[in-house]
């Protein structure tokens, strides 16, 4: 059996796969490999780096030696003294299914069509940029590597004009340095991204309002949009209470202490209907646009 530690895109988890020793022993740094099959019978094969989705070997180290960082996936095989430290070989402009937080399946990395149905406990990332640097300072959601050559992937894209966005697109909202006095920054992201996002419910202009929805206005171009929170069942979020600051919506640990004028809630259920049917002690949060969705929230 082979021990493989996968950093996913951001979080390290552990799984066991069956990998042939010849594959481990014959490949070197800069080679690419595919990983297919399942946890009990995985197939790791050397492939063309320019072909279908693959992992690039960042380093080949001793079995007991560390990889360069937690973001590197690890592959070892019984009987081999070597370990492969590998990174996903993503292409700009394409979408991928990647493991979710508690997923332990390396084989769940695969290229998909954006918006395809996903396997359980996975998420979609869209590679907006692939750059030859080991820094993702310009990304809200991304990952970077310095080996075998520096590369970083951004899973969001800065939007300079709200007119570039369409209904049902998803966006991150932030302010430089976290200051409420700074201009609001908008980034398009995958609706299945790990970080919290808003879904564009409708487009507005001029003095149009967004009854029951939050509004984002582009003062420079005069366009605007109504947005709704895009939350995942079972996860916790910080949301504003008396504040109307949209950047106060963030992903959170259920045990986090909320900042002033916010609270931490758990999404007990997400229902594709509105209003949602919620239990005792749960707060319903209904939206009809862009598609019916209702949340049942429980304050933590």
N, C-alpha and C positions, 0 to 999 in steps of 0.2 A: 504494500500500500504506500501511497505517496502523500506526504503532508504538504498541503498547499495553503498558504495564507494569502488572502486576497484583501487588498485595501479598497476594493470596490472603486469608487471614484474618490471617496473621502474617508471611509470608516473601515478600520481593519477588522476582519472576521476570520474564522478558521474553518477549513473543511478538509475532508480526506478524499483523495482521488487515487485511482489506479493508473500509474503512468509507467511506460516501458523505459527501462534503463538506457537502451541505445539512443533514444531521443535526447535524453538529458546529456549523455556523454558526447554526442556528435555535434551538437549545436554550440555556437559561440555568441558573444556580444554582437549586436547589430543584426543577427539572424531574426527571423519572425516565425512564430508558431501559432497554430490554431489549437483550440481546446474544445472538443466536442464530446457528446455522450452524456453521462450523468455521474452522480457522486460515486457510484460503485463501479463504474466502468468508463473512465474518461480516456479519450484518445488525444494525445499531444503530438502534433506532427509539424515538421518544418515545412513552411510554405513561402510563396513569393510575397514580399512585403507590399507589393503594389496590387495584389489581388483582393480577395474578399477580406472581411474583417479578421484581424489577427492581433497578436501581442508581439511587441518588439522586446528582445532580450536586452535589458539595460546592462546587466553584469552577470557573469558566471563566477560564483564564489564557492568556498568550501561549505559543506553541508551545515556546519555549525557556526558559520560566519554570518553576520547581519547583512541585510540589504541596505542600500543607501538611505532609506527612510520608510515610514509606514505607508506611504502612498504607492510603494512598489509591491506588486503581487509576487508571491514566492512559489516555486515548484521544486519539489525534491522527489527522488524515487528510491525505493528500497534497493540496496546493493550498490548505489552510486554515492561517491563522496562529494558530489557537486550539487549545487543549488542554483536555480535560475531565478533572477530578479527581473520581472517583466512588467511592461507598461502597455496599456491599450493603444493601438495604432488607429486613432480616429482620423477622419477626413473632414475638412471644413465644408459646411453646408449640408451635412448629413445628420440623420437622427439615429440614435442607438438606444437599445434597451440595456439597462445596467442593473445590478443587484440593489435592492433596497437595504435599509438599515440593518435588519436582522437576517438578511439572506446570506446563505453560505454556499451559493452555487456559482462557481466561476463560469460555467457553461451558459449562464443567463446573460452574459455579455453577447450581444449580436446587433448587427445593423438591421434597422427596420425602416419602413416608410413612416414619416412623421404622422402621428395620430393613430397608428395601428394599435389594436388591442394588445395589452401587455400581459406577461405571465404574472402570477401572484407574487407579491412582495418584490416587485421590480419598479423602476421608474424610467421615464424617457428623458434623455438629454439631447439637445440639438446643439451641434458644434457651430457656433456663429463665427468663431475665429480660431485658427491654428497658427501660432506664431513661434519663431525660433528664439524663445526666451524662457527662462525658468521662473518667471514671475507672473502671477495673475492679479497684480495690484489693481488692474483696471476692470476686474470682473467682480460681480456679486457672487456668482456661482461658477466655479472653474477648478482646474487642477493643473499643476505644473510638475515637470521633471527636469533634472539636469543631466541625466544619463539615459541612453548612450550618447545622445546629443541633446542640448537644451530644447525643450518644446513646452508650450502651454496651450491649454484649451479653455476658451470662454464659452459658457453655456448660457450667456445672455448677451444682448447687444444694445448699446446706447441709442436712444431714440431722440432725435433733435426736433422732430416735427410730429405731433400726434396724428397728423394726416397720414403718416406712414402705417398706422395701426388699423386693424380691422376688428369688427365685432367677433368675439370669441378668442381673440389673441389674449395671451397672458403677459403681465408686466410685473417687474419689481419696482418699487418706489423707494427712494432714499434721498438723503440730504448730505452734502459734503460735510465731513467731520461730525455728522449727527446733530448739527445746529439747526434749530427751527427757523433761524433767520436766513439760512442758505437756500438757494433755489432748489426746487424739487427736481430730482434726476429720475428719468424714466428709462427702464431697460426692458426690452422684449425678452421673454424667456419661455421655456417649454412649460406647458400647463401641467406636466407631470414632474416638474423639477422638485428637488428636495427642499429648496428654500421656499418660504411663503411667497405667494403671488396673488395678484388681483386678476380677475377676468374682465375684459372689456364687454360691458353689457349693451351699450349703445353709444353712438357718436352724437355729439351736440355742438352747437355753435352759438355765438352771440350771447344772449341772456337766457337761453334755454336752461331749464333746471333738470334735476335728476331726482324726482320724488321717491323717497325711500332708498336712494342709492347715494354713494359718495361720488363727488365730481372732481375731476382733474382738469385744469384749464391751462392751455398753452398761451401765455400772455403774448408771446412773440408772434405767433401765427394766427391767433384768434380762434383756434379749434379747441375742442374739449371732448371729454368722454365720461360716461358714467361707468363705475366699476363696482364689482362685488368681490368679497373675499373668496379665494379658492383654497379650501381647507380639506384635509384628509381625515377620514374617520379613524378614531383611535389615537390621534395625536393631540398635543396641547399647543395653545397659542396665547400670546399676549395680545389683548385687544383693548382699544380705548373705551373709557366709560364716559367721563365728562369732557374728554378732549376730542377735537375734531382733526387731530394730526394723524394723517394716514400712515406715516412711517412708524406709528406706535403699534401697528399690526406687525407682529413678528412670530416666527416659530419659537417655541419655548419648551423647556423641561417642565413637566407637570408640577415639580416642587419649587420652581423658580419664584422669587419674590418680585412681584410686578412693580414697575416704576409708578410714580405718582400719576393719578388720573387714568390708570389702566387696571385691568385684572387679567388673571390667567384662567383660561377655560379649556376643558377637554371636549373634543368633538365626539360625543357619545354615538351619534349616527349621522350619516350624510344620506339624504334621500333624494331621488330624482323626481321629486314632486313638491308642490307647495300648496298649502302650508304643510310642514312635516308633522308626523304623529309622534309626540314626545311623551316621556314618562314623567312621573312625579319628581319635582325638583329640577327638571330640565327646562332650559329656556329655548323656545323655538326661534329660529332666524330664517325667515322665508324670502326667496327671491324668485321672480318670474322671468327675468331676462338675464343673459341671452337665451337660456333654457331654464325650465323650472328646476330649482334645487332648494332644498331646505336642510338646515342643520339643527340638531338638538344639542345644546351646550350645557355643560355642567361646570359651575365655578369651582376652582380648586382651592 
